[in-house]
């Protein structure tokens, strides 16, 4: 067998030297590509599972919304108005009864500045059935009432705290009476009341 090689048009290339130099790099690059491909496929499969789980949860939500709409329509019937009103009244009484004065005062004691005193405290249920506290406090300066609001904002038991009103206490120009409002959030374990 005779091989005709024209080195002028096709120069000699040593393939063994090329693969010995670049083979390891090409192999590592191929391995890295396979690993990335594996991660991509695994992520795609996991995303498919997540999409399926989301679809199931959305179906459950739609089913619960439908049940809620049916129950609401049933309660809106003229024959059921008295039962609905009585149920709302009793649920409100139960929620008021579960209010723990002891816990409220313990939580207030943690956030109350030293030279500020509570002179009245009025809890009420708002439209979302949350306990809204309105308290009047008296202190030497306005800064103490503002400090109370800041401390309440940092507490997990008080939300949306705000300084509603402030005034000088009687003829004494050094004392300030302030009204502070906040939503009280008891610990879930404390909802039994005291």
Secondary structure, DSSP 8 states (H G I E B T S, - for coil): ------TTTS----HHHHHHHHHHHHHHHHHHHHHHHHHHHHHHHHHHHHHHHHHHHHHHHHHHHHHHHHHHHHHHSGGGHHHHHHHHHHHHHHHHHT--HHHHHHHHHHH--TTEEEEEEEEEE-TTS-EEEEEEEEESSHHHHHHHHHHHHHSSSEEEEEEEEEEE-TT-TT-EEEEEEEEE---GGGTT--
